[in-house]
Amino acid sequence: MTNTPVQREFFLDSIRAWLMLLGIPFHISLIYSSHQWHVNSLAPSAWLTLFNDFIHAFRMQVFFVISGYFSYMLFLRYPRKRWWKVRVERVGIPMLTAIPLLTLPQFLMLQQVKGTAGNWHTLSLYEKYNTLVWDLISHLWFLLVLIILTTLGLALFAKLNRRAEQPEGGFFSRLTLGKLSLVFLLLGLLYAALRRAIFILHPQLLSDGLFNFAVMQTLFYLPFFLLGALAFKHESIKTLFTRPSLGCAIAAAFAFGAYLLNQRFGSGDAWLYETESVITMLMGLWMVNVVFALGHRLLNFKSSRVTYFVNASLFIYLVHHPLTLFFGAYITPHIASNTLGFLAGLVFVIGIALVLYELHLRVALLRFLFSGKPQNKVVSLTSSINS
């Protein structure tokens, strides 16, 4: 534990918020893409499919690096038990709140939209359980993964913290983006091999919602979470990502091209997902440099407007998903143009989400449930925004 003050990383706060908010155009574009989702437009849009693929290929990898960075920063600030309690409350309470208030109504709505409500009684007990896991966790999966990573962090961060401070010539100070790329290539291959082994030995396991979220997603994002922690501990690693690299930008562009080719010509039974894991593992690493370098240059300042969206980002992300599905189910069919529908969806979802955010700020119980932060009995609107 240390009480040494840490300079606020405004650009990382901003990037984390915008990555979360990027989930809105991601899910709205998913309606108009060639990918099958809960709701789709009559005809897919090529440019919205491309846009959707680009966001999907890197967004969460960068997000988990930032999560690891701030998690380790707070790990050094608080006693271990208090750190775990605070971190789990901050993500666990909003997740548990969102299930009955957001994803359960969303599930019931989709049952009606798809016309599957009448088939519920025909499902086996396990099929009902698995359907509920997929649909009730839904877009909240990253909160579940953060809870698991935080719990793993009790041991991993403690081990990282026990390592004696290495001299400037130590291992981590000699890391380069090239060496990190080799490490993440190996990690991608190991993950792909594990998935293929499961596919061969017990393929039904890959369709299990809880196993997918709690095990497979956790294993994929664990390296990025730890990379964030290392970036906080070792300034040399952080510098690798905040200093622009033309090589990373070019490599990320080629990786995205490979991702698109794999999406178009790959097959689920013929290494499509395994190949994707290797590509996105590497592209995620390279995009950390691209995003951090741009953010460090353009977003490293304090702004009341940016602070507002930093504080609002989690709530807006939580409520946007059912709003997006409602838009896709009941409004999209009445808009002929995919581009116009996409833009209308942004206005619809963001507008309502902001109104709901402002309303929830006025109710202390809702502020607590959607933030996991204890609320004072009397809290002014301004202070709640800036907390």
CORLINNOR-V522084 format. One record per residue. N is the residue number from 1. RES is the residue in one letter. PSI is psi in radians with two decimals (NA if undefined). BURIAL is # if it has 24 or more other ideal C-beta (glycine too) atoms within 12 Angstrom, else .. D_CENTER is the distance of its C-alpha to the mean C-alpha in Angstrom with 2 decimals. Layout:
# CORLINNOR-V522084
n: [N	N]
res: [RES	RES]
psi: [PSI	PSI]
burial: [BURIAL	BURIAL]
d_center: [D_CENTER	D_CENTER]
This chain:
# CORLINNOR-V522084
n: [1	2	3	4	5	6	7	8	9	10	11	12	13	14	15	16	17	18	19	20	21	22	23	24	25	26	27	28	29	30	31	32	33	34	35	36	37	38	39	40	41	42	43	44	45	46	47	48	49	50	51	52	53	54	55	56	57	58	59	60	61	62	63	64	65	66	67	68	69	70	71	72	73	74	75	76	77	78	79	80	81	82	83	84	85	86	87	88	89	90	91	92	93	94	95	96	97	98	99	100	101	102	103	104	105	106	107	108	109	110	111	112	113	114	115	116	117	118	119	120	121	122	123	124	125	126	127	128	129	130	131	132	133	134	135	136	137	138	139	140	141	142	143	144	145	146	147	148	149	150	151	152	153	154	155	156	157	158	159	160	161	162	163	164	165	166	167	168	169	170	171	172	173	174	175	176	177	178	179	180	181	182	183	184	185	186	187	188	189	190	191	192	193	194	195	196	197	198	199	200	201	202	203	204	205	206	207	208	209	210	211	212	213	214	215	216	217	218	219	220	221	222	223	224	225	226	227	228	229	230	231	232	233	234	235	236	237	238	239	240	241	242	243	244	245	246	247	248	249	250	251	252	253	254	255	256	257	258	259	260	261	262	263	264	265	266	267	268	269	270	271	272	273	274	275	276	277	278	279	280	281	282	283	284	285	286	287	288	289	290	291	292	293	294	295	296	297	298	299	300	301	302	303	304	305	306	307	308	309	310	311	312	313	314	315	316	317	318	319	320	321	322	323	324	325	326	327	328	329	330	331	332	333	334	335	336	337	338	339	340	341	342	343	344	345	346	347	348	349	350	351	352	353	354	355	356	357	358	359	360	361	362	363	364	365	366	367	368	369	370	371	372	373	374	375	376	377	378	379	380	381	382	383	384	385	386	387]
res: [M	T	N	T	P	V	Q	R	E	F	F	L	D	S	I	R	A	W	L	M	L	L	G	I	P	F	H	I	S	L	I	Y	S	S	H	Q	W	H	V	N	S	L	A	P	S	A	W	L	T	L	F	N	D	F	I	H	A	F	R	M	Q	V	F	F	V	I	S	G	Y	F	S	Y	M	L	F	L	R	Y	P	R	K	R	W	W	K	V	R	V	E	R	V	G	I	P	M	L	T	A	I	P	L	L	T	L	P	Q	F	L	M	L	Q	Q	V	K	G	T	A	G	N	W	H	T	L	S	L	Y	E	K	Y	N	T	L	V	W	D	L	I	S	H	L	W	F	L	L	V	L	I	I	L	T	T	L	G	L	A	L	F	A	K	L	N	R	R	A	E	Q	P	E	G	G	F	F	S	R	L	T	L	G	K	L	S	L	V	F	L	L	L	G	L	L	Y	A	A	L	R	R	A	I	F	I	L	H	P	Q	L	L	S	D	G	L	F	N	F	A	V	M	Q	T	L	F	Y	L	P	F	F	L	L	G	A	L	A	F	K	H	E	S	I	K	T	L	F	T	R	P	S	L	G	C	A	I	A	A	A	F	A	F	G	A	Y	L	L	N	Q	R	F	G	S	G	D	A	W	L	Y	E	T	E	S	V	I	T	M	L	M	G	L	W	M	V	N	V	V	F	A	L	G	H	R	L	L	N	F	K	S	S	R	V	T	Y	F	V	N	A	S	L	F	I	Y	L	V	H	H	P	L	T	L	F	F	G	A	Y	I	T	P	H	I	A	S	N	T	L	G	F	L	A	G	L	V	F	V	I	G	I	A	L	V	L	Y	E	L	H	L	R	V	A	L	L	R	F	L	F	S	G	K	P	Q	N	K	V	V	S	L	T	S	S	I	N	S]
psi: [2.42	2.53	0.18	2.16	2.49	2.30	2.36	2.28	1.45	-0.66	-0.57	-0.68	-0.80	-0.79	-0.77	-0.75	-0.80	-0.56	-0.68	-0.77	-0.42	-0.27	-0.43	-1.02	-0.46	-0.88	-0.60	-0.73	-0.45	-0.57	-0.69	0.11	3.09	-0.04	2.41	2.21	-3.01	-0.69	2.45	2.67	2.91	-0.68	2.35	2.74	2.27	-0.78	-0.56	-0.51	-0.78	-0.78	-0.77	-0.75	-0.69	-0.81	-0.77	-0.50	-0.27	-0.32	-0.88	-0.47	-0.82	-0.69	-0.75	-0.44	-0.80	-0.69	-0.75	-0.64	-0.92	-0.56	-0.76	-0.61	-0.79	-0.50	-0.64	-0.29	-0.56	2.75	2.67	-0.84	-0.70	-0.67	-0.84	-0.78	-0.83	-0.81	-0.74	-0.68	-0.68	-0.49	-0.56	-0.74	-0.83	-0.65	-0.84	-0.52	-0.74	-0.47	-0.96	-0.53	-0.44	-1.01	-0.47	-0.88	-0.62	-0.77	-0.79	-0.67	-0.77	-0.58	-0.69	-0.74	-0.76	-0.20	0.48	-0.01	-0.65	-0.22	-0.04	-0.68	-0.29	-0.22	2.59	2.93	-0.76	-0.69	-0.67	-0.80	-0.85	-0.67	-0.75	-0.67	-0.88	-0.81	-0.50	-0.59	-0.86	-2.20	0.02	0.07	-0.63	-0.45	-0.71	-0.77	-0.69	-0.65	-0.77	-0.77	-0.65	-0.74	-0.75	-0.55	-0.43	-0.76	-0.78	-0.75	-0.62	-0.72	-0.73	-0.65	-0.47	-0.33	2.27	2.52	2.13	2.59	2.97	-0.47	0.25	3.09	-0.86	-0.53	-0.30	-0.01	2.47	2.92	-0.55	-0.78	-0.71	-0.63	-0.69	-0.71	-0.80	-0.47	-0.78	-0.75	-0.69	-0.71	-0.69	-0.74	-0.75	-0.72	-0.70	-0.79	-0.73	-0.66	-0.75	-0.71	-0.63	-0.76	-0.66	1.24	-0.49	-0.43	-0.55	-0.26	-0.04	2.13	-0.83	-0.71	-0.72	-0.84	-0.87	-0.52	-1.06	-0.79	-0.68	-0.79	-0.65	-0.72	-0.16	-0.79	-0.63	-0.67	-0.79	-0.59	-0.68	-0.74	-0.74	-0.60	-0.56	-0.71	-0.62	1.94	-0.55	-0.62	-0.73	-0.71	-0.59	-0.59	-0.49	-0.25	2.13	2.42	2.00	-0.62	-0.73	-0.70	-0.77	-0.75	-0.71	-0.64	-0.76	-0.66	-0.68	-0.67	-0.74	-0.65	-0.78	-0.74	-0.72	-0.68	-0.69	-0.65	-0.08	2.89	2.46	-0.50	-0.03	0.95	0.24	-0.87	-0.61	-0.77	-0.71	-0.67	-0.67	-0.79	-0.84	-0.43	-0.79	-0.78	-0.66	-0.78	-0.85	-0.61	-0.36	-0.77	-0.82	-0.84	-0.77	-0.74	-0.77	-0.75	-0.71	-0.58	-0.67	-0.38	0.15	1.11	2.80	2.31	2.37	-0.62	-0.76	-0.73	-0.68	-0.84	-0.49	-0.78	-0.53	-0.27	-0.75	-0.84	-0.82	-0.71	-0.73	-0.74	-0.27	-0.53	-0.92	-0.57	-0.70	-0.77	-0.64	-0.78	-0.79	-0.62	-0.68	-0.31	-0.69	-0.75	-0.31	0.03	2.02	-0.69	2.24	-0.75	-0.78	-0.69	-0.72	-0.83	-0.72	-0.66	-0.71	-0.81	-0.78	-0.92	-0.87	-0.72	-0.87	-0.67	-0.70	-0.70	-0.79	-0.64	-0.80	-0.67	-0.74	-0.44	-0.38	-0.01	1.95	-0.71	-0.76	-0.67	-0.72	-0.80	-0.58	0.07	-0.40	0.14	2.33	2.48	2.42	2.75	-0.68	1.93	2.16	2.74	-0.71	-0.78	-0.55	-0.58	-0.66	0.01	NA]
burial: [.	.	.	.	.	.	.	.	#	.	#	#	#	#	#	#	#	#	#	#	#	#	#	#	#	#	#	#	#	#	#	#	#	#	#	.	#	#	#	#	#	.	.	#	#	.	.	#	#	#	#	#	#	#	#	#	#	#	#	#	#	#	#	#	#	#	#	#	#	#	#	#	#	#	#	#	.	.	.	.	.	.	#	#	.	#	#	#	#	#	#	#	#	#	#	#	#	#	#	.	#	#	#	.	.	#	#	.	#	#	#	.	#	.	.	.	.	.	.	.	.	.	.	.	.	.	.	.	.	#	#	.	#	#	#	#	#	#	#	#	#	#	#	#	#	#	#	#	#	#	#	#	#	#	.	#	#	.	.	#	#	.	.	.	.	.	.	.	.	.	.	#	.	.	#	.	#	.	.	#	#	.	#	#	#	.	#	#	.	.	#	#	.	.	#	#	.	#	.	.	.	.	.	.	.	#	.	.	#	#	.	#	#	#	#	#	#	#	#	#	#	#	#	#	#	#	#	#	#	#	#	#	#	#	.	#	#	#	.	#	#	#	.	.	#	.	.	#	.	.	#	#	.	.	#	#	.	#	#	#	.	#	#	.	.	.	.	.	.	.	.	.	#	#	#	#	#	#	#	#	#	#	#	#	#	#	#	#	#	#	#	#	#	#	#	#	.	.	#	.	.	.	.	.	.	#	.	#	#	#	#	#	#	#	#	#	#	#	#	#	#	#	#	#	#	#	#	#	#	.	#	#	.	.	#	.	.	#	.	.	#	#	.	#	#	#	.	#	#	#	.	#	#	#	.	#	#	.	.	#	#	.	.	.	.	#	#	#	#	#	#	#	#	.	#	.	.	.	.	.	.	.	.	#	#	.	.]
d_center: [28.14	28.88	29.65	29.52	27.79	24.90	24.77	21.94	19.37	19.14	17.44	14.49	14.27	14.48	11.98	9.25	10.57	11.00	7.65	6.63	10.05	9.77	8.27	11.93	13.79	11.55	12.57	16.00	16.69	15.87	18.94	21.05	19.93	21.85	19.15	20.23	18.20	19.47	21.25	22.38	24.88	28.30	27.88	24.79	24.38	24.31	22.75	19.97	19.28	19.20	16.96	14.47	14.73	14.25	10.92	9.71	11.43	9.65	6.71	4.00	7.34	8.31	5.67	6.84	10.25	10.44	9.57	12.30	14.51	14.76	14.95	17.86	19.40	19.70	20.86	23.77	24.56	24.87	26.71	24.64	25.10	24.40	21.25	19.90	21.12	19.64	16.13	16.16	17.72	15.21	12.38	14.84	17.10	14.76	13.47	17.16	18.17	15.95	17.28	20.90	20.47	17.88	16.97	20.58	22.17	19.71	20.86	24.46	24.22	22.94	25.75	28.19	26.78	26.86	30.13	29.10	29.97	33.47	32.36	30.60	33.82	34.19	31.06	31.59	30.32	27.65	26.61	26.29	24.25	21.86	21.57	20.79	18.10	16.29	16.97	16.69	13.39	12.15	8.93	9.04	8.29	5.42	8.30	10.72	9.34	9.41	12.88	13.99	13.00	14.76	17.69	17.92	17.80	21.09	22.84	20.96	21.00	24.57	25.61	24.07	25.87	29.11	29.41	32.23	31.47	32.14	34.45	33.41	34.40	32.11	29.76	26.58	28.53	29.63	26.24	25.75	23.05	25.28	25.41	21.66	21.39	23.89	22.07	18.78	21.02	22.58	19.40	18.31	21.81	21.82	18.69	20.34	23.59	22.21	20.73	24.03	26.03	24.38	24.92	28.56	29.32	27.43	25.52	25.17	22.80	20.10	20.45	20.01	16.93	16.94	17.63	14.87	12.15	14.03	15.55	14.32	10.54	11.53	14.07	12.08	9.56	12.51	14.20	11.54	11.46	15.24	15.52	14.17	16.79	19.39	18.78	19.68	22.61	24.00	24.52	25.48	22.04	20.46	23.20	22.33	19.09	20.55	23.63	23.37	24.01	25.51	25.20	21.40	21.32	23.83	22.25	18.85	20.95	22.79	19.73	18.45	21.99	21.96	18.72	20.54	23.68	22.08	20.56	24.00	26.32	24.55	25.22	23.28	26.35	26.87	24.04	21.62	18.60	19.97	20.58	17.13	15.68	18.13	17.50	13.71	14.22	16.73	15.25	12.08	14.70	16.82	14.32	13.62	17.32	17.38	14.73	16.06	19.60	19.31	17.60	20.25	22.92	21.98	19.93	21.52	23.52	23.73	23.85	24.22	22.43	19.38	19.58	19.75	16.47	14.80	16.21	15.59	11.97	10.74	13.81	13.60	10.15	11.66	14.86	14.03	13.39	16.94	18.38	17.12	18.60	21.72	22.11	21.78	24.24	26.85	26.75	25.63	28.83	30.96	29.62	31.16	29.28	25.73	25.19	26.78	24.77	21.46	22.75	24.16	20.90	19.20	22.19	22.29	18.73	18.30	21.89	21.76	18.48	20.19	23.33	21.71	20.03	23.50	25.15	23.00	23.78	27.38	27.02	26.55	25.55	22.71	21.56	21.54	19.89	16.89	16.55	18.06	20.47	24.21	26.07	29.60	32.17	32.79	29.95	30.47	27.97	27.91	27.30	24.42	22.70	23.39	22.58]
